[in-house]
């Protein structure tokens, strides 16, 4: 049943002691997993962007 999901989502769906037995359980777990995976990606992208902007500011303020 897990073959219908991306690997990263399938790992989240099948994690834990209580494995899903119904397709609806799998789908609801997959939706939650995808939400958290995407939220984590967005947070990492914002951190990377802030670091890049900070480096640009430091570079501009350094004497030539």
C-alpha positions in Angstrom: 0.0 0.0 0.0 2.9 2.4 0.6 4.1 2.2 -3.0 1.6 4.8 -3.9 3.5 7.5 -1.9 6.8 9.2 -2.3 9.5 7.6 -0.3 9.8 10.4 2.3 6.0 10.4 2.8 5.8 6.6 2.9 8.3 6.6 5.8 6.2 9.0 7.8 3.0 7.1 7.0 4.3 3.8 8.1 6.1 5.1 11.2 5.0 4.3 14.7 3.4 1.3 16.4 0.0 1.5 14.8 0.3 0.9 11.1 -2.6 2.2 9.0 -5.0 -0.5 7.9 -7.3 1.5 5.7 -6.5 3.5 2.6 -8.2 6.5 4.2 -5.8 6.3 7.2 -2.9 6.2 4.8 -4.1 9.2 2.9 -4.8 11.3 6.0 -1.3 10.4 7.4 0.2 11.3 4.0 -1.5 14.6 3.9 -0.1 15.5 7.4 3.3 14.2 6.5 3.4 16.3 3.3 2.3 19.4 5.2 5.2 19.0 7.7 7.7 18.1 5.0 6.8 21.2 3.0 6.8 23.4 6.1 10.3 22.2 7.0 11.5 22.9 3.4 10.1 26.4 3.6 11.7 27.1 6.9 15.1 25.9 5.7 14.7 28.0 2.5 14.0 31.1 4.7 17.1 30.4 6.8 19.2 30.0 3.7 17.9 33.2 2.3 18.5 35.2 5.5 22.1 33.8 5.7 22.7 34.8 2.0 21.4 38.3 2.6 23.5 38.7 5.7 26.6 37.7 3.8 25.8 40.2 1.1 25.4 43.0 3.7 28.7 42.0 5.3 30.4 42.0 2.0 29.1 45.5 1.1 30.2 47.0 4.4 33.8 45.6 4.1 36.3 48.2 3.0 37.8 47.6 -0.4 
